[in-house]
Amino acid sequence: MPEPGAATAESADRSSAVRLFVERATAVNPGFALTDRNATGVAAICRELDGLPLAIELAAARANAFTIAELAVRLGDRFHLLRGSRTAELRHRTLHAVMDWSYRLLDDGERRLFARLSVFAGRFELSWAEKLAADLHQPATTAAIVAALVDKSLLSHESGRYRMLETLRAYGMEQLAEHGDLEHARDRHAALVMAIADDPRQQFEVDGTAAQLVGATIEQFRTAMDWSADRGDAQTAQRIAATLTLHRREPGQPAVGRRQLQLTLHGGGDVSPAVRAQALSGLTLLAAHQGDLAAATAAGEEAAALFREAGEMDRYAIVLRRLAFAEIFCGSLNQADALLVRAQQATASPKLGVRAAVLAERALTTLLLADWDQAARLSDEVHQILREADDPDLLTYTTLIRAEATRNLSGPAAGSGWLCVALRRIDGTGWLWNTALGLQVASRFFDDLGRPQQEVVVLSAVHELLQRPGGALLRWAEGVNRKRFAWLRESLGAERFEALVWEGRTRPVIDLLDEVYRLLSRYGKGAP
């Protein structure tokens, strides 16, 4: 199967599925060729068809009637679109016929469960299947049928979770619709997702941390959210959307977009104040990450008022912290600190994760206000709390703040020990701004140590990271960095400076972090 994302003709051609598509497309349209312009579309078609050879052959046979882009958008109706020739074996004349043939081999219980499981998007756990089908079978019966469907290649089993290919899902959903069970099945799926979202472990997850409870099953949440919104269930759509703001599809990219969240907020329907407040709090976070102070403030103030009125002081503290995000990244440091002090005071008996998150943001604010002692003290307090409430991203974040505070208090040799500890924890899968902040702090150490070439490289990498989704979180550094770039350009000469800038912008970030660690570990006094 081709890799997701943009592709070139060369990279796409490494996939046997793509090569099969091109071979069959060329047979019906001799003028067809795989190019850099259509490679991404061809790869996407092959992924959407799960790499199934028959499906790919049938799709490629339509290359004489549709462009790649036209073919891709029509795959939603794949069973009508992908019809084979009359000379093919009867059960292979259409993709639908293949599905019909396999479906008729199942007994009644297997058919009903197969169709019901088609509402799952992506991977799912056996316990979820048992709950989804609780009105059809006892858990032991569901487990036995799931095993049978795996044996018959209608489900795959990977790393303890199950998955149905998209082509099989489309057929299963069609069967649900034909038997009048589609709405019921999707409502049960949405209820199941809401039960996961309402799990106490989700309630006060620190912003940006991808909870293991959701992990790679974000698509279940997105599917249930879209279904609920489409049928006008604003309450469920907003509850799911608010949960999704805590998670990422990949570093720097939230699992739900700001526009999607706004659509659930403005979609009409009856929504309780508590649910609206949670959705508004999520919108505050997304707007803050984009550096949109006006939108973050409007959503955050409404959410804060609703939480305060309901007496939900932990959630009140969280939304104040999110408002402080926006203030920090727009340069209003004193306003941010005032919000964080209010958040700290509001949580008399706070959950550890909430208290740690608020103190961590205060540590950054005081660092930016050049109160090195207070920044170090607050960072240490967060580390103390996180001994009981593990959160690796937040721990790395405050270790970076501690490193910069220590550099200013005691010099680069003392601070580099803290920095190296943090750099070892950054692997590219956690918070985007930890990666950017780590390199930003490293640039200050290189300045102190008289290593201007390394400083240019890391600052250039920071600049690239700031352009990614979520990069607004470090926009406060841009002004300082511009001044440093001007000085470094003059010091090194334009030609050498531009070469180093190019290296920083194109070099893999993980490789750069490893080199920074090796260089700075020579100067440190050991791990703190």
FILUM-200249 format. One record per residue (C-alpha): residue number from 1; residue in one letter; x, y, z. Coordinates in steps of 0.2 Angstrom, whole numbers. Example, Ala and Ser with C-alpha at 12.3 -4.5 7.8 and 13.67 -1.06 7.14 Angstrom:
BEGIN
   num   residu       X       Y       Z
     1        a      62     -22      39
     2        s      68      -5      36
This chain:
BEGIN
   num   residu       X       Y       Z
     1        m       0       0       0
     2        p       7      17      -4
     3        e      11      29      11
     4        p      -2      43      15
     5        g       2      60      10
     6        a       9      69      -5
     7        a      18      58     -18
     8        t      29      59     -33
     9        a      29      47     -48
    10        e      45      39     -41
    11        s      39      37     -23
    12        a      21      31     -28
    13        d      29      18     -41
    14        r      37       9     -26
    15        s      20       2     -22
    16        s      14     -14     -30
    17        a      -4      -7     -29
    18        v       0       8     -39
    19        r      10      -2     -52
    20        l      -5     -13     -54
    21        f     -17       2     -56
    22        v      -5      10     -69
    23        e      -3      -7     -79
    24        r     -22      -9     -80
    25        a     -26      10     -84
    26        t     -13      10     -98
    27        a     -22      -5    -105
    28        v     -38       4    -107
    29        n     -30      21    -110
    30        p     -13      20    -119
    31        g     -10      39    -116
    32        f     -11      36     -97
    33        a       5      39     -87
    34        l      10      40     -69
    35        t      16      58     -66
    36        d      21      69     -52
    37        r       4      78     -55
    38        n      -7      63     -53
    39        a       4      52     -42
    40        t      -4      58     -26
    41        g     -22      55     -33
    42        v     -17      37     -39
    43        a     -10      33     -22
    44        a     -25      39     -13
    45        i     -36      29     -24
    46        c     -26      13     -20
    47        r     -27      17      -1
    48        e     -45      20      -2
    49        l     -48       3     -11
    50        d     -37      -5       3
    51        g     -25     -12     -10
    52        l     -37     -25     -16
    53        p     -32     -31     -33
    54        l     -49     -33     -40
    55        a     -55     -16     -34
    56        i     -39      -8     -41
    57        e     -41     -17     -58
    58        l     -60     -11     -59
    59        a     -55       7     -54
    60        a     -41       8     -67
    61        a     -53       2     -80
    62        r     -62      18     -78
    63        a     -46      28     -82
    64        n     -53      30    -100
    65        a     -68      39     -94
    66        f     -63      49     -79
    67        t     -48      59     -74
    68        i     -39      53     -58
    69        a     -47      67     -48
    70        e     -64      63     -55
    71        l     -62      45     -51
    72        a     -56      48     -33
    73        v     -71      58     -29
    74        r     -83      45     -36
    75        l     -76      31     -25
    76        g     -90      35     -12
    77        d    -101      25     -24
    78        r     -88      12     -27
    79        f    -100      -2     -30
    80        h    -109       7     -44
    81        l     -94      14     -51
    82        l     -83      -1     -51
    83        r     -91     -14     -63
    84        g     -81     -27     -73
    85        s     -83     -33     -90
    86        r     -96     -46     -96
    87        t     -83     -58    -100
    88        a     -76     -59     -82
    89        e     -82     -74     -71
    90        l     -99     -70     -64
    91        r     -95     -66     -46
    92        h     -80     -55     -52
    93        r     -90     -44     -64
    94        t     -92     -31     -51
    95        l     -85     -27     -34
    96        h    -102     -28     -27
    97        a    -104     -45     -34
    98        v     -88     -51     -25
    99        m     -95     -44      -8
   100        d    -112     -52     -11
   101        w    -104     -69     -14
   102        s     -94     -68       2
   103        y    -108     -61      12
   104        r    -120     -76       7
   105        l    -107     -88      14
   106        l    -110     -81      31
   107        d    -124     -87      43
   108        d    -137     -75      49
   109        g    -128     -71      66
   110        e    -112     -67      56
   111        r    -120     -56      43
   112        r    -129     -46      57
   113        l    -113     -43      67
   114        f    -102     -40      51
   115        a    -115     -26      46
   116        r    -115     -19      63
   117        l     -96     -18      65
   118        s     -95      -8      49
   119        v    -100       8      58
   120        f     -82       7      67
   121        a     -70      18      58
   122        g     -52      12      59
   123        r     -47       1      73
   124        f     -58      -5      88
   125        e     -57     -16     103
   126        l     -66     -32     106
   127        s     -75     -24     122
   128        w     -81     -10     110
   129        a     -88     -23      98
   130        e     -97     -32     112
   131        k    -105     -16     119
   132        l    -110     -11     101
   133        a    -119     -27      98
   134        a    -126     -30     115
   135        d    -143     -29     108
   136        l    -139     -43      96
   137        h    -128     -56     106
   138        q    -121     -60     123
   139        p    -102     -55     124
   140        a     -96     -73     122
   141        t    -106     -75     106
   142        t    -100     -58      99
   143        a     -82     -63     103
   144        a     -84     -80      94
   145        i     -92     -72      79
   146        v     -78     -59      78
   147        a     -65     -73      78
   148        a     -75     -81      64
   149        l     -75     -65      54
   150        v     -56     -64      56
   151        d     -54     -82      50
   152        k     -64     -77      34
   153        s     -54     -62      31
   154        l     -68     -50      34
   155        l     -59     -42      49
   156        s     -41     -40      52
   157        h     -33     -42      69
   158        e     -18     -30      73
   159        s      -9     -26      90
   160        g     -24     -32     100
   161        r     -37     -22      89
   162        y     -48     -26      75
   163        r     -51     -17      58
   164        m     -62     -18      43
   165        l     -56     -13      26
   166        e     -65       2      19
   167        t     -72      -8       5
   168        l     -80     -20      17
   169        r     -86      -6      28
   170        a     -95       2      13
   171        y    -104     -14       9
   172        g    -108     -17      28
   173        m    -116       0      29
   174        e    -126      -3      13
   175        q    -133     -19      22
   176        l    -137      -9      37
   177        a    -147       4      26
   178        e    -156     -10      17
   179        h    -162     -18      33
   180        g    -167      -1      41
   181        d    -153      -3      54
   182        l    -141      11      49
   183        e    -147      25      61
   184        h    -149      13      76
   185        a    -131       6      73
   186        r    -124      23      71
   187        d    -133      30      87
   188        r    -126      15      97
   189        h    -109      19      90
   190        a    -111      38      95
   191        a    -117      32     113
   192        l    -102      21     114
   193        v     -90      35     109
   194        m     -98      46     122
   195        a     -95      33     136
   196        i     -77      33     131
   197        a     -76      52     131
   198        d     -85      53     148
   199        d     -72      41     156
   200        p     -65      50     172
   201        r     -48      48     164
   202        q     -52      60     150
   203        q     -60      73     161
   204        f     -44      83     165
   205        e     -32      77     153
   206        v     -18      90     151
   207        d     -20     101     135
   208        g     -11      93     120
   209        t      -7      76     128
   210        a     -14      62     118
   211        a     -22      50     130
   212        q     -19      32     128
   213        l     -37      29     131
   214        v     -41      37     114
   215        g     -24      34     106
   216        a     -26      28      88
   217        t     -45      27      89
   218        i     -47      46      85
   219        e     -57      42      69
   220        q     -70      33      80
   221        f     -73      50      88
   222        r     -73      60      72
   223        t     -85      48      64
   224        a     -97      49      78
   225        m     -96      68      79
   226        d     -99      70      61
   227        w    -114      58      62
   228        s    -121      67      77
   229        a    -119      84      69
   230        d    -127      78      53
   231        r    -143      72      62
   232        g    -144      88      72
   233        d    -139      80      89
   234        a    -129      96      94
   235        q    -127      90     112
   236        t    -117      74     107
   237        a    -107      82      93
   238        q    -101      96     105
   239        r     -97      84     119
   240        i     -86      73     107
   241        a     -78      89      99
   242        a     -73      95     116
   243        t     -64      79     120
   244        l     -56      79     103
   245        t     -47      95     106
   246        l     -36      86     119
   247        h     -29      75     106
   248        r     -18      75      90
   249        r     -19      66      74
   250        e       0      70      73
   251        p      12      82      81
   252        g       5     100      80
   253        q     -11      95      72
   254        p     -27      94      83
   255        a     -39      79      80
   256        v     -53      92      77
   257        g     -51     107      67
   258        r     -57     124      73
   259        r     -69     126      59
   260        q     -77     109      63
   261        l     -79     114      81
   262        q     -87     131      77
   263        l     -99     122      66
   264        t    -105     111      80
   265        l    -106     126      91
   266        h    -117     136      79
   267        g    -127     121      72
   268        g    -142     124      82
   269        g    -151     111      93
   270        d    -153     110     112
   271        v    -136     110     121
   272        s    -134     110     140
   273        p    -123     125     147
   274        a    -111     112     154
   275        v    -108     104     136
   276        r    -107     121     128
   277        a     -94     127     140
   278        q     -83     112     137
   279        a     -84     115     118
   280        l     -80     134     120
   281        s     -66     129     131
   282        g     -59     118     117
   283        l     -62     132     104
   284        t     -52     143     116
   285        l     -37     131     115
   286        l     -38     129      96
   287        a     -39     148      94
   288        a     -24     151     106
   289        h     -14     139      97
   290        q     -17     149      81
   291        g     -12     165      89
   292        d     -30     172      87
   293        l     -32     182     103
   294        a     -49     189      99
   295        a     -57     173      96
   296        a     -49     164     110
   297        t     -54     178     122
   298        a     -72     178     116
   299        a     -74     159     118
   300        g     -64     158     134
   301        e     -73     172     143
   302        e     -90     164     139
   303        a     -84     147     145
   304        a     -76     153     161
   305        a     -92     162     166
   306        l    -102     146     163
   307        f     -90     135     172
   308        r     -89     147     187
   309        e    -108     148     188
   310        a    -109     129     188
   311        g     -95     128     202
   312        e     -84     118     190
   313        m     -68     126     197
   314        d     -56     114     189
   315        r     -63     117     172
   316        y     -63     135     176
   317        a     -45     135     179
   318        i     -41     125     163
   319        v     -50     138     152
   320        l     -41     152     161
   321        r     -25     144     157
   322        r     -30     143     139
   323        l     -34     161     139
   324        a     -17     164     146
   325        f     -10     154     131
   326        a     -17     167     120
   327        e     -10     182     130
   328        i       7     174     131
   329        f       9     171     113
   330        c       3     188     109
   331        g      15     196     121
   332        s       4     202     135
   333        l      14     193     149
   334        n       7     203     164
   335        q     -11     199     158
   336        a      -6     181     156
   337        d       1     180     173
   338        a     -14     188     181
   339        l     -25     175     173
   340        l     -14     161     179
   341        v     -14     168     197
   342        r     -33     167     196
   343        a     -33     150     189
   344        q     -21     144     203
   345        q     -32     152     217
   346        a     -48     144     209
   347        t     -42     127     212
   348        a     -42     125     231
   349        s     -42     106     230
   350        p     -36     103     212
   351        k     -33      88     202
   352        l     -14      86     200
   353        g     -14      87     182
   354        v     -23     104     182
   355        r     -12     111     195
   356        a       4     106     186
   357        a      -3     113     170
   358        v      -7     130     178
   359        l      10     131     187
   360        a      19     126     171
   361        e      12     141     161
   362        r      16     152     176
   363        a      34     146     175
   364        l      35     151     156
   365        t      27     168     160
   366        t      39     172     174
   367        l      53     166     163
   368        l      48     178     149
   369        l      47     192     162
   370        a      65     188     166
   371        d      60     182     184
   372        w      73     168     184
   373        d      71     163     202
   374        q      52     162     201
   375        a      53     152     185
   376        a      65     140     192
   377        r      54     138     208
   378        l      38     135     199
   379        s      47     122     187
   380        d      53     113     202
   381        e      36     113     210
   382        v      28     105     194
   383        h      42      92     194
   384        q      37      88     212
   385        i      19      86     207
   386        l      23      75     192
   387        r      31      62     202
   388        e      13      57     206
   389        a       4      62     190
   390        d      15      57     176
   391        d      14      68     160
   392        p      30      67     150
   393        d      26      81     138
   394        l      23      93     153
   395        l      38      87     162
   396        t      49      90     146
   397        y      41     108     144
   398        t      45     113     162
   399        t      63     105     161
   400        l      66     117     146
   401        i      60     132     156
   402        r      71     126     171
   403        a      86     125     159
   404        e      84     143     153
   405        a      81     149     170
   406        t      97     141     177
   407        r     107     147     162
   408        n     102     165     167
   409        l     105     162     185
   410        s     121     151     185
   411        g     128     151     167
   412        p     127     138     152
   413        a     137     125     161
   414        a     124     123     175
   415        g     109     125     163
   416        s     115     113     150
   417        g     112      98     162
   418        w      94     102     163
   419        l      93     105     144
   420        c     101      89     139
   421        v      89      79     151
   422        a      74      88     141
   423        l      82      85     124
   424        r      83      66     127
   425        r      65      66     130
   426        i      60      74     114
   427        d      57      61     100
   428        g      45      71      88
   429        t      29      62      94
   430        g      25      74     108
   431        w      21      93     109
   432        l      27     102      93
   433        w      31     117     104
   434        n      43     106     115
   435        t      53     103     100
   436        a      53     121      95
   437        l      56     127     113
   438        g      70     115     115
   439        l      79     122     100
   440        q      75     140     105
   441        v      83     137     122
   442        a      98     129     114
   443        s     101     144     103
   444        r     103     154     119
   445        f     116     142     125
   446        f     126     143     109
   447        d     126     162     110
   448        d     134     161     127
   449        l     146     148     121
   450        g     152     158     106
   451        r     145     146      93
   452        p     136     157      80
   453        q     135     144      66
   454        q     126     131      77
   455        e     115     146      83
   456        v     110     150      65
   457        v     105     132      61
   458        v      94     129      77
   459        l      86     146      75
   460        s      82     142      56
   461        a      74     125      62
   462        v      64     135      75
   463        h      58     146      61
   464        e      52     132      51
   465        l      43     124      66
   466        l      34     140      69
   467        q      25     139      52
   468        r      17     122      56
   469        p       0     120      64
   470        g       2     125      82
   471        g      18     135      79
   472        a       9     151      85
   473        l      13     145     102
   474        l      31     152     101
   475        r      27     167      91
   476        w      34     177     105
   477        a      51     172     100
   478        e      50     179      82
   479        g      55     197      86
   480        v      70     192      96
   481        n      75     179      83
   482        r      74     192      69
   483        k      87     203      78
   484        r      98     188      81
   485        f      98     184      63
   486        a     102     201      58
   487        w     117     201      69
   488        l     123     184      64
   489        r     121     188      46
   490        e     133     202      48
   491        s     145     192      59
   492        l     146     177      48
   493        g     144     185      30
   494        a     129     183      19
   495        e     135     167       9
   496        r     140     157      25
   497        f     124     163      34
   498        e     112     158      20
   499        a     120     141      19
   500        l     118     138      37
   501        v     100     144      36
   502        w      96     131      22
   503        e     104     118      33
   504        g      93     122      48
   505        r      77     123      37
   506        t      80     106      28
   507        r      88      95      41
   508        p      78      82      50
   509        v      73      89      67
   510        i      77      73      76
   511        d      95      73      69
   512        l      97      91      74
   513        l      91      88      92
   514        d     104      73      93
   515        e     118      84      87
   516        v     113      98      99
   517        y     113      86     113
   518        r     130      79     109
   519        l     137      97     108
   520        l     130     103     124
   521        s     133      88     135
   522        r     151      92     134
   523        y     149     108     143
   524        g     137     102     156
   525        k     140      98     175
   526        g     130      82     173
   527        a     111      79     174
   528        p     103      89     188
